[in-house]
Amino acid sequence: MKPLCTRKSIVSASILVSLTVLVFCVSSANAGGVLTAEPPKEAAFRKELKKDLSTFNITVEVTEHDLASNLNRIIPKELYQGSATVSGLTTSILRNGPIVVSAADNYLYVTLPVTISLHFGTFESPKIANKLKFRMNAGISPDWKIKADVFYLGLSELLADRVGIGPVSIKPRNVVDGIIQPVQRILSDLVSQKLNEQYPLKAQITAVWNSAYKPILLDKTNSAWLRLTPRDVLMYPFYAQKGLAKINLGLTSFAELVVGPEPHEGTPLPLPALKLAQGADRTFHVILNTELFYKDVRSIALPLLLNRELGSDGKSIILKDLELYGNGDRLVIKVEATGSLEGLFFLHGRPVFNSQTNLFSVEDVDFEMETRDLLLQSADWFLHSTIRSSIQEKLNIDLTQRLTQVREMAGKAMERYKLGENLYLTGTVRTIQLSDVLVQQDRLLIQANAEGETTILFK
């Protein structure tokens, strides 16, 4: 008598039962069973928004007219009295008229009218009237002193080839050239001394440096503050053009607009060593960080999506709820749906800001890997449905109003603002745009960057 079941038939029957159960489960899911996808694994958030350094241009400026007035006041009548290059010969140089200054090619050109007298014993030459011509520029020494450098260029008029004084015959041009070094040194020292008396640069820069750490209230109504974090002090080449001479310094700093309670005042660091820079960078960035909460995005998008039927290939779902939260550098979109497919599903997207339209949007919306794997097993039609494009289309927010507020507050940050006694901050806004977006668990930190040009003036 043959056995009713062989071992081979038992195994085949077992496989058949398993397949039947699997088909039944999948059919049940498609017929109205609930699918619950696993949320994506947690990813670390980026901690800080990027920062751009700003440069405050600190300018000490004077017109050529004012500089000439100062030189006429400080340079004495007697410029030189002493020995000359010829043994027994003495010379005196006296100023005999107003000094003229012109600014061009990043130099100051100084014309100094003089009378030159030559003496040999009891003999004296006729007084020679002429004009000494100098070229001058200025800089700042490591000890924060303004240093004027004066270079002799020559005489405005030719001198006689030879002049007789008693028993000797001399070349007056050689005499003048021989004594001009001490005259040049006297002028350099005298001008430097008077400039430092008029502009105590280290004290003024220290005052700017220390005051920069104290938040500045720009808008009392909106409680908007300008917070600075100074880093370095730069010195740019001497400027002298079109009737104006300037010594330009640059204070590099992080600049941020803060809306809310007064920010904490930073502890001033010691004034750093002066750094040399090649060209004056007047670019100034004012940063404003604003927050966009996902609950606000949800409240805008949900009425446009809730209870709407989204279908594909004769099947459809109805969206019952939607939530947003941050994960790493992406936004996670949690969807609750019913209809041909019921359950919880997870998608992700990339936050984007379009500077041309001022629109915040979520781009590249797609299913999370865990959700995709689950749907491939049971409802792959849902992967090709319109839910991704529909959600992406509705997650848009116009930030024009916020950027307008940023521009207004940034403009106030660059208006003429008194920092201290005879010390003013002034500037203009050229452009404003969003520069960075930082994803957080319950919100986005959005960084707007107002770019302009600003200067700190001593008046």
ZALODREN-893005 format. One record per residue (C-alpha): x, y, z; residue in one letter. Coordinates in pm, 1 decimal. Last residue first. Example, Ala and Ser with C-alpha at 12.3 -4.5 7.8 and 13.67 -1.06 7.14 Angstrom:
// residues 2
+----------+----------+----------+------+
!       c1 !       c2 !       c3 ! resn !
+----------+----------+----------+------+
!   1367.0 !   -106.0 !    714.0 !    S !
!   1230.0 !   -450.0 !    780.0 !    A !
+----------+----------+----------+------+
***
This chain:
// residues 459
+----------+----------+----------+------+
!       c1 !       c2 !       c3 ! resn !
+----------+----------+----------+------+
!   3380.1 !  11488.0 !   1230.2 !    K !
!   3545.5 !  11145.9 !   1240.4 !    F !
!   3367.2 !  10920.3 !    995.9 !    L !
!   3287.8 !  10550.4 !   1010.3 !    I !
!   3205.5 !  10429.9 !    661.3 !    T !
!   2956.2 !  10195.3 !    500.2 !    T !
!   2891.3 !  10025.4 !    173.2 !    E !
!   2617.6 !   9777.7 !     99.4 !    G !
!   2508.4 !   9417.6 !    120.3 !    E !
!   2200.1 !   9304.8 !    310.6 !    A !
!   2223.0 !   8931.7 !    377.5 !    N !
!   1915.3 !   8737.9 !    486.1 !    A !
!   1962.2 !   8419.0 !    684.8 !    Q !
!   1672.4 !   8180.0 !    729.1 !    I !
!   1661.7 !   7948.4 !   1029.8 !    L !
!   1407.7 !   7679.2 !    946.2 !    L !
!   1182.1 !   7539.4 !   1214.3 !    R !
!   1078.2 !   7243.6 !   1429.2 !    D !
!   1380.3 !   7010.9 !   1417.0 !    Q !
!   1621.7 !   7254.2 !   1251.4 !    Q !
!   1724.5 !   7313.5 !    889.8 !    V !
!   1958.2 !   7605.8 !    827.8 !    L !
!   1901.2 !   7822.5 !    521.5 !    V !
!   2168.2 !   8058.2 !    386.9 !    D !
!   2218.7 !   8375.0 !    182.7 !    S !
!   1875.3 !   8524.7 !    138.6 !    L !
!   1900.4 !   8847.8 !    -56.1 !    Q !
!   1956.2 !   9219.0 !    -17.9 !    I !
!   2135.4 !   9459.7 !   -250.2 !    T !
!   2283.8 !   9809.0 !   -245.0 !    R !
!   2223.7 !   9936.2 !    108.8 !    V !
!   2389.2 !  10269.7 !    197.4 !    T !
!   2634.4 !  10401.8 !    455.9 !    G !
!   2702.3 !  10610.0 !    765.7 !    T !
!   2847.5 !  10550.3 !   1111.0 !    L !
!   2945.1 !  10867.8 !   1296.3 !    Y !
!   3210.4 !  10975.0 !   1550.4 !    L !
!   3245.3 !  11335.5 !   1669.2 !    N !
!   3170.5 !  11214.7 !   2024.5 !    E !
!   3031.7 !  10865.3 !   1998.0 !    G !
!   2860.0 !  10616.9 !   1770.0 !    L !
!   2623.7 !  10863.5 !   1606.7 !    K !
!   2429.8 !  10699.8 !   1324.8 !    Y !
!   2405.6 !  10822.3 !    968.6 !    R !
!   2210.9 !  10544.5 !    803.8 !    E !
!   2364.2 !  10201.6 !    755.9 !    M !
!   2176.4 !  10006.3 !   1023.3 !    A !
!   1860.3 !  10194.8 !    932.1 !    K !
!   1890.7 !  10058.1 !    579.0 !    G !
!   1930.4 !   9708.1 !    722.0 !    A !
!   1603.0 !   9758.2 !    911.0 !    M !
!   1418.1 !   9869.7 !    600.2 !    E !
!   1575.7 !   9598.7 !    384.8 !    R !
!   1488.3 !   9329.6 !    639.9 !    V !
!   1127.3 !   9448.8 !    653.3 !    Q !
!   1109.2 !   9425.7 !    274.5 !    T !
!   1263.8 !   9079.7 !    293.5 !    L !
!    991.0 !   8968.3 !    531.8 !    R !
!    719.5 !   9105.9 !    306.6 !    Q !
!    865.8 !   8935.0 !      1.6 !    T !
!    880.3 !   8594.4 !    175.0 !    L !
!    619.9 !   8422.5 !    -45.2 !    D !
!    564.3 !   8070.4 !     86.0 !    I !
!    550.5 !   7751.3 !   -118.3 !    N !
!    472.5 !   7397.8 !      3.0 !    L !
!    167.6 !   7361.4 !   -224.6 !    K !
!    346.4 !   7255.9 !   -543.7 !    E !
!    572.9 !   7008.7 !   -364.4 !    Q !
!    271.7 !   6839.0 !   -204.7 !    I !
!     93.5 !   6803.0 !   -537.8 !    S !
!    409.4 !   6690.8 !   -720.0 !    S !
!    472.4 !   6414.9 !   -466.8 !    R !
!    108.5 !   6307.9 !   -436.0 !    I !
!     58.6 !   6273.6 !   -811.4 !    T !
!     89.9 !   5895.6 !   -809.1 !    S !
!    388.3 !   5700.2 !   -939.2 !    H !
!    499.8 !   5561.6 !   -601.8 !    L !
!    134.8 !   5494.4 !   -520.4 !    F !
!    118.9 !   5243.9 !   -806.9 !    W !
!    382.9 !   5041.5 !   -620.3 !    D !
!    124.2 !   4937.3 !   -365.9 !    A !
!    229.4 !   4624.2 !   -174.7 !    S !
!    593.6 !   4528.5 !   -194.5 !    Q !
!    720.0 !   4838.3 !   -373.3 !    L !
!    519.3 !   5044.4 !   -124.0 !    L !
!    714.8 !   4911.5 !    174.2 !    L !
!   1052.3 !   4968.2 !      8.0 !    D !
!    953.7 !   5323.0 !    -87.9 !    R !
!    838.7 !   5404.3 !    266.5 !    T !
!   1169.4 !   5284.5 !    412.7 !    E !
!   1365.6 !   5479.2 !    149.4 !    M !
!   1181.1 !   5805.6 !    207.5 !    E !
!    954.6 !   5904.1 !    -78.2 !    F !
!   1042.5 !   6201.2 !   -295.4 !    D !
!   1013.0 !   6581.6 !   -300.8 !    V !
!   1296.7 !   6731.8 !   -503.4 !    D !
!   1212.7 !   7088.4 !   -400.0 !    E !
!   1049.3 !   7247.9 !    -96.5 !    V !
!    975.9 !   7614.4 !   -157.6 !    S !
!   1049.0 !   7964.5 !    -26.7 !    F !
!    954.8 !   8226.0 !   -283.9 !    L !
!   1125.7 !   8566.0 !   -311.5 !    N !
!   1066.6 !   8543.7 !   -690.5 !    T !
!   1419.7 !   8616.3 !   -814.6 !    Q !
!   1595.4 !   8515.4 !   -489.8 !    S !
!   1442.3 !   8167.1 !   -508.1 !    N !
!   1478.9 !   7999.3 !   -169.2 !    F !
!   1507.9 !   7622.6 !   -141.1 !    V !
!   1436.4 !   7362.3 !    130.0 !    P !
!   1510.3 !   7007.5 !      1.1 !    R !
!   1240.9 !   6743.0 !     32.5 !    G !
!   1149.0 !   6423.2 !    212.4 !    H !
!    857.1 !   6179.8 !    208.2 !    L !
!    713.3 !   5961.5 !    479.2 !    F !
!    398.4 !   5748.2 !    478.3 !    F !
!    126.3 !   5669.6 !    730.0 !    L !
!   -171.6 !   5449.2 !    638.2 !    G !
!   -453.8 !   5383.1 !    396.9 !    E !
!   -433.9 !   5303.6 !     28.1 !    L !
!   -731.3 !   5299.2 !   -203.4 !    S !
!   -880.4 !   5563.7 !     25.3 !    G !
!   -699.2 !   5697.7 !    330.1 !    T !
!   -384.2 !   5903.3 !    385.6 !    A !
!   -164.3 !   6032.5 !    665.5 !    E !
!    149.2 !   6203.0 !    533.0 !    V !
!    470.9 !   6285.5 !    720.5 !    K !
!    690.1 !   6524.8 !    522.7 !    I !
!   1057.8 !   6525.0 !    629.5 !    V !
!   1254.5 !   6839.6 !    552.2 !    L !
!   1617.6 !   6790.7 !    464.8 !    R !
!   1961.6 !   6903.8 !    587.1 !    D !
!   1972.9 !   6666.9 !    883.8 !    G !
!   1611.2 !   6585.7 !    970.8 !    N !
!   1360.2 !   6867.2 !   1005.6 !    G !
!    989.5 !   6829.4 !   1065.1 !    Y !
!    670.5 !   6864.8 !    865.5 !    L !
!    323.5 !   6723.1 !    923.3 !    E !
!     37.0 !   6636.6 !    690.4 !    L !
!   -312.3 !   6507.2 !    759.0 !    D !
!   -610.3 !   6335.9 !    596.7 !    K !
!   -490.8 !   6317.0 !    234.4 !    L !
!   -742.0 !   6127.1 !     26.2 !    I !
!   -606.3 !   5848.6 !   -186.7 !    I !
!   -682.9 !   5737.6 !   -540.9 !    S !
!   -682.6 !   5443.4 !   -775.0 !    K !
!   -792.6 !   5438.5 !  -1137.5 !    G !
!   -440.2 !   5450.9 !  -1271.2 !    D !
!   -342.1 !   5751.3 !  -1051.6 !    S !
!   -525.5 !   5953.9 !   -791.2 !    G !
!   -513.4 !   6239.6 !   -544.3 !    L !
!   -842.3 !   6327.4 !   -378.2 !    E !
!   -831.4 !   6639.7 !   -162.2 !    R !
!   -939.1 !   6599.9 !    199.0 !    N !
!   -661.3 !   6835.0 !    312.9 !    L !
!   -429.4 !   6957.4 !     37.2 !    L !
!   -488.8 !   7332.3 !     -7.3 !    L !
!   -610.0 !   7377.6 !    350.4 !    P !
!   -287.5 !   7201.1 !    465.2 !    L !
!    -36.4 !   7420.1 !    280.5 !    A !
!    -70.8 !   7746.5 !    473.0 !    I !
!   -110.4 !   7594.7 !    821.3 !    S !
!    170.0 !   7349.5 !    740.9 !    R !
!    414.8 !   7628.9 !    654.1 !    V !
!    324.2 !   7799.0 !    982.4 !    D !
!    369.1 !   7471.2 !   1175.9 !    K !
!    704.3 !   7430.2 !   1003.4 !    Y !
!    830.2 !   7745.5 !   1173.1 !    F !
!   1018.2 !   8001.4 !    962.7 !    L !
!   1274.7 !   8188.3 !   1169.1 !    E !
!   1471.0 !   8502.2 !   1082.0 !    T !
!   1842.2 !   8568.8 !   1086.9 !    N !
!   1943.9 !   8913.1 !    969.2 !    L !
!   2297.1 !   8966.1 !    846.2 !    I !
!   2439.0 !   9305.7 !    758.6 !    V !
!   2721.0 !   9274.9 !    507.1 !    H !
!   2950.6 !   9564.4 !    419.6 !    F !
!   3171.4 !   9578.3 !    113.9 !    T !
!   3400.3 !   9881.2 !    122.5 !    R !
!   3716.6 !   9686.6 !     51.0 !    D !
!   4001.5 !   9939.2 !     31.2 !    A !
!   4289.2 !   9791.7 !   -166.1 !    G !
!   4622.1 !   9642.2 !    -66.0 !    Q !
!   4581.1 !   9570.8 !    304.0 !    A !
!   4833.8 !   9608.1 !    586.4 !    L !
!   4739.7 !   9474.4 !    928.3 !    K !
!   4744.2 !   9677.4 !   1251.0 !    L !
!   4802.6 !   9478.3 !   1567.4 !    A !
!   4489.1 !   9399.3 !   1762.4 !    P !
!   4306.3 !   9627.8 !   2010.6 !    L !
!   4252.7 !   9412.7 !   2318.4 !    P !
!   3929.2 !   9210.7 !   2318.5 !    L !
!   3605.1 !   9378.5 !   2417.3 !    P !
!   3361.2 !   9159.6 !   2617.2 !    T !
!   3039.5 !   9124.6 !   2420.2 !    G !
!   2711.9 !   9290.3 !   2516.9 !    E !
!   2425.0 !   9041.3 !   2533.3 !    H !
!   2151.4 !   9110.0 !   2283.7 !    P !
!   1872.0 !   9358.3 !   2367.4 !    E !
!   1539.7 !   9174.9 !   2350.8 !    P !
!   1391.1 !   9103.9 !   2008.1 !    G !
!   1507.9 !   9145.5 !   1651.6 !    V !
!   1880.1 !   9093.4 !   1597.7 !    V !
!   2062.4 !   9241.6 !   1300.3 !    L !
!   2406.7 !   9091.2 !   1260.0 !    E !
!   2748.1 !   9225.5 !   1167.8 !    A !
!   3062.4 !   9011.1 !   1182.4 !    F !
!   3357.4 !   9247.3 !   1190.6 !    S !
!   3647.7 !   9386.2 !    993.6 !    T !
!   3746.9 !   9741.7 !   1087.8 !    L !
!   3912.2 !   9897.9 !    784.3 !    G !
!   4138.7 !  10200.6 !    800.4 !    L !
!   4164.8 !  10474.1 !    540.6 !    N !
!   4392.2 !  10778.3 !    559.2 !    I !
!   4241.5 !  11029.7 !    324.9 !    K !
!   4344.0 !  11335.9 !    123.3 !    A !
!   4095.9 !  11534.5 !    -87.3 !    L !
!   4134.0 !  11789.4 !   -367.9 !    G !
!   4067.8 !  11550.9 !   -651.5 !    K !
!   4282.6 !  11264.8 !   -529.8 !    Q !
!   4497.6 !  11172.9 !   -231.5 !    A !
!   4458.6 !  10828.3 !    -78.3 !    Y !
!   4717.4 !  10658.6 !    140.5 !    F !
!   4718.6 !  10281.7 !    104.7 !    P !
!   4482.9 !  10077.9 !    326.2 !    Y !
!   4527.6 !   9987.2 !    691.5 !    M !
!   4333.0 !   9695.0 !    837.0 !    L !
!   4193.3 !   9641.7 !   1187.1 !    V !
!   4083.5 !   9291.0 !   1276.4 !    D !
!   3802.7 !   9082.8 !   1431.5 !    R !
!   3514.6 !   9293.8 !   1561.1 !    P !
!   3187.5 !   9120.3 !   1662.7 !    T !
!   2898.4 !   9354.6 !   1591.1 !    L !
!   2532.7 !   9347.5 !   1695.8 !    R !
!   2283.3 !   9585.5 !   1536.5 !    L !
!   1956.0 !   9577.2 !   1725.6 !    W !
!   1589.9 !   9579.8 !   1617.5 !    A !
!   1324.5 !   9619.8 !   1888.0 !    S !
!   1051.3 !   9655.8 !   1623.5 !    N !
!    930.4 !   9990.4 !   1759.9 !    T !
!   1272.3 !  10086.6 !   1899.7 !    K !
!   1447.9 !  10051.4 !   1566.6 !    D !
!   1825.2 !  10081.0 !   1546.5 !    L !
!   1935.1 !  10000.6 !   1901.5 !    L !
!   2312.4 !   9946.7 !   1885.1 !    I !
!   2461.7 !   9642.9 !   2062.6 !    P !
!   2785.6 !   9720.0 !   2252.9 !    K !
!   3088.8 !   9538.0 !   2115.7 !    Y !
!   3153.4 !   9808.3 !   1855.6 !    A !
!   3201.7 !  10063.2 !   2134.3 !    S !
!   3533.0 !   9902.0 !   2227.2 !    N !
!   3678.3 !   9906.0 !   1875.8 !    W !
!   3548.1 !  10256.9 !   1795.6 !    V !
!   3697.0 !  10398.0 !   2118.6 !    A !
!   4022.0 !  10210.2 !   2053.6 !    T !
!   4029.6 !  10357.9 !   1703.4 !    I !
!   3991.1 !  10710.8 !   1842.8 !    Q !
!   4252.8 !  10665.8 !   2116.2 !    A !
!   4495.9 !  10510.2 !   1868.6 !    K !
!   4436.8 !  10784.5 !   1613.1 !    L !
!   4489.7 !  11095.0 !   1823.0 !    P !
!   4401.0 !  11311.4 !   1518.9 !    Y !
!   4487.3 !  11678.8 !   1577.3 !    Q !
!   4792.7 !  11611.7 !   1791.7 !    E !
!   4893.9 !  11324.8 !   1565.5 !    N !
!   4866.2 !  11549.0 !   1260.9 !    L !
!   5074.5 !  11820.3 !   1433.6 !    K !
!   5357.6 !  11584.2 !   1516.2 !    Q !
!   5362.2 !  11424.3 !   1172.3 !    S !
!   5372.9 !  11767.8 !   1005.0 !    V !
!   5664.1 !  11878.2 !   1224.6 !    L !
!   5862.4 !  11557.5 !   1184.2 !    D !
!   5826.6 !  11551.6 !    806.2 !    S !
!   5898.2 !  11926.1 !    772.8 !    L !
!   6212.1 !  11904.6 !    986.2 !    I !
!   6332.4 !  11597.2 !    793.8 !    R !
!   6287.3 !  11774.4 !    458.5 !    Q !
!   6470.1 !  12082.3 !    585.1 !    V !
!   6752.8 !  11861.1 !    715.8 !    P !
!   6778.6 !  11692.9 !    375.7 !    Q !
!   6748.9 !  12021.4 !    181.3 !    I !
!   7087.5 !  12150.2 !    295.2 !    I !
!   7299.8 !  12006.8 !     14.6 !    G !
!   7045.8 !  12064.1 !   -258.8 !    D !
!   7028.8 !  12432.9 !   -165.3 !    V !
!   7406.4 !  12469.8 !   -169.6 !    V !
!   7443.4 !  12283.6 !   -499.8 !    N !
!   7183.5 !  12509.8 !   -659.5 !    R !
!   7362.3 !  12816.1 !   -524.3 !    P !
!   7682.6 !  12732.7 !   -715.8 !    K !
!   7956.0 !  12920.4 !   -536.5 !    I !
!   8214.9 !  13192.7 !   -596.0 !    S !
!   8427.5 !  13299.0 !   -302.2 !    V !
!   8616.1 !  13621.1 !   -210.7 !    P !
!   8307.6 !  13820.8 !   -112.6 !    G !
!   8003.9 !  13619.7 !   -207.0 !    I !
!   7988.5 !  13558.8 !   -583.0 !    G !
!   7694.1 !  13360.7 !   -721.3 !    V !
!   7716.5 !  13095.5 !   -991.6 !    R !
!   7474.2 !  12918.8 !  -1227.6 !    D !
!   7192.0 !  13150.9 !  -1134.1 !    A !
!   6892.8 !  12963.7 !   -999.3 !    L !
!   6612.9 !  12805.5 !  -1201.5 !    L !
!   6255.8 !  12836.7 !  -1081.3 !    E !
!   6010.1 !  12603.8 !   -904.7 !    S !
!   6283.4 !  12439.8 !   -704.9 !    L !
!   6322.7 !  12067.2 !   -652.1 !    G !
!   6123.2 !  11753.8 !   -569.8 !    L !
!   6202.7 !  11716.1 !   -199.3 !    Y !
!   6025.6 !  11424.1 !    -32.9 !    F !
!   5807.5 !  11454.3 !    280.3 !    V !
!   5688.7 !  11142.0 !    465.0 !    D !
!   5409.5 !  11199.3 !    716.2 !    A !
!   5366.8 !  10943.0 !    994.2 !    K !
!   5038.2 !  10902.6 !   1176.7 !    I !
!   5107.4 !  10713.9 !   1498.3 !    K !
!   4934.3 !  10385.8 !   1579.3 !    W !
!   5239.3 !  10219.5 !   1742.1 !    D !
!   5282.0 !  10000.4 !   1431.5 !    P !
!   5319.1 !  10320.1 !   1221.0 !    S !
!   5037.2 !  10472.8 !   1019.2 !    I !
!   5082.7 !  10621.5 !    675.4 !    G !
!   5120.0 !  10954.1 !    499.4 !    A !
!   5222.9 !  11096.4 !    165.6 !    N !
!   5413.5 !  11408.3 !     67.4 !    M !
!   5576.8 !  11552.4 !   -243.9 !    R !
!   5777.4 !  11869.7 !   -206.8 !    F !
!   5849.8 !  12183.3 !   -409.9 !    K !
!   6059.9 !  12467.4 !   -273.4 !    L !
!   5968.7 !  12802.9 !   -419.6 !    K !
!   6210.2 !  13083.9 !   -501.0 !    N !
!   6328.9 !  13423.7 !   -388.1 !    A !
!   6707.4 !  13467.3 !   -358.1 !    I !
!   6827.2 !  13730.2 !   -114.6 !    K !
!   7138.4 !  13906.3 !   -242.5 !    P !
!   7453.4 !  13738.1 !   -115.9 !    S !
!   7602.6 !  13818.7 !    222.3 !    E !
!   7963.2 !  13895.2 !    323.2 !    F !
!   8068.1 !  13935.5 !    682.2 !    T !
!   8194.3 !  13579.2 !    701.4 !    G !
!   8037.9 !  13398.4 !    406.5 !    F !
!   7660.8 !  13420.3 !    414.4 !    H !
!   7394.3 !  13288.4 !    171.4 !    L !
!   7029.0 !  13394.3 !    199.9 !    S !
!   6735.1 !  13196.6 !     56.5 !    I !
!   6384.2 !  13340.7 !     46.3 !    T !
!   6098.9 !  13092.7 !     48.4 !    V !
!   5768.1 !  12997.5 !   -109.2 !    P !
!   5660.8 !  12640.1 !    -17.7 !    L !
!   5474.1 !  12433.8 !   -277.3 !    T !
!   5336.9 !  12107.4 !   -143.1 !    V !
!   5217.1 !  11820.1 !   -362.3 !    Y !
!   5010.6 !  11568.1 !   -171.7 !    L !
!   5030.9 !  11219.9 !   -314.9 !    Y !
!   4774.5 !  10958.4 !   -417.0 !    N !
!   4801.1 !  11055.5 !   -785.3 !    D !
!   4677.5 !  11406.5 !   -702.9 !    A !
!   4616.9 !  11633.6 !   -405.0 !    A !
!   4731.5 !  11998.5 !   -420.3 !    S !
!   4880.8 !  12208.9 !   -141.4 !    V !
!   4990.5 !  12575.8 !   -151.1 !    V !
!   5190.5 !  12733.7 !    130.6 !    I !
!   5136.9 !  13105.3 !    187.7 !    P !
!   5434.2 !  13341.8 !    160.4 !    G !
!   5787.6 !  13423.3 !    278.0 !    N !
!   5922.2 !  13111.8 !    447.7 !    R !
!   6281.2 !  13173.1 !    546.6 !    L !
!   6589.8 !  12975.1 !    449.1 !    I !
!   6921.9 !  13075.7 !    605.0 !    S !
!   7260.9 !  12960.5 !    483.4 !    T !
!   7615.0 !  12954.7 !    613.6 !    T !
!   7942.3 !  12929.1 !    423.9 !    L !
!   8271.5 !  12883.1 !    607.0 !    G !
!   8343.7 !  12551.5 !    433.9 !    S !
!   8108.2 !  12496.9 !    144.5 !    V !
!   7828.0 !  12243.0 !    206.6 !    T !
!   7616.9 !  12482.6 !    409.2 !    A !
!   7616.1 !  12570.7 !    779.0 !    S !
!   7310.6 !  12684.1 !    967.1 !    G !
!   6967.5 !  12844.4 !    975.1 !    Q !
!   6673.5 !  12652.2 !    827.1 !    Y !
!   6297.3 !  12685.6 !    811.9 !    L !
!   6247.3 !  13020.5 !    983.0 !    E !
!   5890.0 !  13132.0 !    920.6 !    K !
!   5739.2 !  12846.8 !   1113.6 !    P !
!   5523.9 !  12565.4 !    972.6 !    I !
!   5219.9 !  12515.1 !   1196.6 !    I !
!   4967.5 !  12771.2 !   1072.2 !    R !
!   5054.3 !  12764.9 !    706.1 !    N !
!   5055.1 !  12384.6 !    724.3 !    L !
!   4708.8 !  12380.9 !    881.0 !    N !
!   4568.5 !  12617.5 !    618.3 !    S !
!   4725.3 !  12406.5 !    341.0 !    A !
!   4566.6 !  12095.1 !    492.0 !    L !
!   4229.6 !  12265.9 !    506.8 !    D !
!   4253.6 !  12363.1 !    138.8 !    H !
!   4380.2 !  12017.1 !     38.8 !    E !
!   4074.2 !  11872.2 !    204.2 !    T !
!   4110.2 !  11643.3 !    505.9 !    V !
!   4007.2 !  11286.3 !    570.7 !    E !
!   4041.0 !  11031.9 !    850.0 !    V !
!   3828.2 !  10742.4 !    737.9 !    T !
!   3722.9 !  10427.6 !    919.1 !    I !
!   3583.5 !  10188.6 !    660.3 !    N !
!   3370.6 !   9926.2 !    829.3 !    F !
!   3437.3 !   9591.2 !    666.2 !    T !
!   3195.4 !   9304.2 !    697.8 !    S !
!   3286.1 !   8938.9 !    741.5 !    L !
!   3043.2 !   8685.0 !    605.5 !    D !
!   2899.6 !   8414.1 !    829.2 !    K !
!   2753.1 !   8073.7 !    747.7 !    K !
!   2468.3 !   7951.6 !    962.0 !    L !
!   2565.4 !   7722.0 !   1244.5 !    E !
!   2487.4 !   7375.9 !   1380.4 !    K !
!   2423.8 !   7155.4 !   1079.2 !    R !
!   2173.4 !   6896.9 !   1196.7 !    F !
!   2253.7 !   6529.6 !   1256.7 !    A !
!   2037.1 !   6265.3 !   1094.0 !    A !
!   1760.6 !   6062.8 !   1258.9 !    E !
!   1659.6 !   5746.9 !   1075.7 !    K !
!   1358.4 !   5787.0 !    854.4 !    P !
!   1011.9 !   5710.7 !    993.7 !    P !
!    887.8 !   5352.7 !    952.6 !    E !
!    593.7 !   5310.0 !    718.4 !    A !
!    251.2 !   5211.8 !    847.3 !    T !
!     28.4 !   5036.7 !    597.4 !    L !
!   -337.3 !   4993.6 !    692.4 !    V !
!   -549.9 !   4736.0 !    509.8 !    G !
!   -813.6 !   4860.1 !    265.1 !    G !
!   -817.3 !   4629.1 !    -32.4 !    A !
!   -456.5 !   4685.8 !   -115.6 !    N !
!   -356.8 !   4560.1 !    225.9 !    A !
!   -596.3 !   4265.3 !    202.5 !    S !
!   -457.0 !   4171.8 !   -137.0 !    S !
!   -106.4 !   4179.4 !      3.2 !    V !
!   -209.2 !   3959.6 !    296.9 !    C !
!   -398.3 !   3712.3 !     75.6 !    F !
!   -109.8 !   3683.8 !   -165.6 !    V !
!    126.5 !   3612.8 !    122.8 !    L !
!   -109.7 !   3349.1 !    273.5 !    V !
!   -147.5 !   3173.4 !    -61.3 !    T !
!    228.4 !   3179.0 !   -112.9 !    L !
!    281.7 !   3019.5 !    226.2 !    S !
!     15.5 !   2751.3 !    159.9 !    V !
!    174.5 !   2659.6 !   -172.4 !    L !
!    519.5 !   2638.2 !    -14.1 !    I !
!    382.6 !   2397.7 !    248.7 !    S !
!    206.1 !   2183.7 !    -12.3 !    A !
!    528.7 !   2149.2 !   -206.4 !    S !
!    715.0 !   2042.8 !    107.8 !    V !
!    449.3 !   1777.0 !    190.6 !    I !
!    453.1 !   1647.7 !   -167.7 !    S !
!    826.8 !   1589.3 !   -149.9 !    K !
!    802.4 !   1408.7 !    182.9 !    R !
!    551.0 !   1169.1 !     25.6 !    T !
!    188.2 !   1177.9 !    118.6 !    C !
!    -78.3 !    897.9 !    125.8 !    L !
!    180.3 !    622.5 !    157.0 !    P !
!    147.8 !    343.3 !   -103.6 !    K !
!      0.0 !      0.0 !      0.0 !    M !
+----------+----------+----------+------+
***
